[in-house]
């Protein structure tokens, strides 16, 4: 049995992408702010993919700061469940930052 911290890297973790459940990502929104989110699930609609996410209260000023914040286990959630268009996120400046597996609480939020 191994003991570790929630922010320790998991060697078996997938290489996170925007559609990976558990991926933290940041993107520049329409108002030019950086939004920090965690993907809970992705739904392929054929013409686009809908990302079901949690959005965090943090207001990072850079992707580097967003990456540091994503590793915090106590990061306050602003919206427990929201969604984003994969096409819109990909067409904006964005970065996948980190991966942490979903908690039971997060899994329960998935529609």
N, C-alpha and C positions, 0 to 999 in steps of 0.2 A: 504494500500500500504506500502510495506517495502522498506527501503532504505538500500543498502549495497554496499560493495566494490567488484570488480570482483574477488578478491582473498579470499573473505569470503566463508566459506563452505556452500553449499546448502544442507539443510536437506533432500530435495527430490532427490538429485543426486544419480545416481546408484553407487553401489560398483564397481569401475573401474577395468576392466581387460584389457589385451593387445588389445583385439578386440573391446573395448568400444569406440565409437566415443566421443572424448573429453578427453580421458585418456592420461596423460603424463607418459612417461616411459623412463628409462635409461637402456642402455645395454652396455656390454663390447664388442667392435667390434674386428675384426681380428687383428688390429694393437695394441690391448690392451688399447685403449683409451675408454672413456665413452662418448657415444652419447646420447644426450637428444632429444626426439622426442614426438610428439603429434599425436595420431591416429585420422585420419579424417574419415576413413571407412575401412571396411574389406570385402574381397571377398573370399568366400569359393570356392576353385578350386577342391575339392574332395580329392586330395592327400596332399594339403597344403592350407594355407590361406594367401592371399596377403594383407598386411597392407598398406594402402595409408596413408602417414604421412607428417607432416611438421617436418623439422629438424632445430634445433636452433644453433646459432653461439657459444653459451656457450660451454666451455670445462671443465666441472666439474671434480674434482679430486677424488670425492667419490660419492656414492649414496646419502648420507646426503646432500652434497652440491648441487647435482642435484635436490633434493626435494625442497630445498630453492629457487633455481633458477626457478623452474617450477611455483612457486607461484607469480613470478613477472609479472605484467601486461604489462611491456614494454620490454620483452625479444626479442632481435633481431633474426629474422628468417634467416637462411642460405639458405635453400631450401624450397620453399613454398609447393612443392609437390614432394614426392619421395615415394618409396615403400620398404618394407622389407618382408622377408619370416617369417611367424609366427614360423615355425619349427626351423629356424636358431636362431631367437631371444630367443625362449624358451630353446634351447640347449646351450645358452650362459648365463653367469651370467647376470641377469637383475632384475629390480624392477619396478613395477607400483607405481608411486609417488603421483599422484594428479589427480583430475578431474575438468575440467571447460568446460561448454557447448560450442559448436562450434559457432563462430561468423558467420554472413551472408557472410563475405568475405571468411572464411574457407569453408563454405558449397559450395560456388561458385567454389572452386578449385576441388571439388570431381568429378572424371571422371564418 
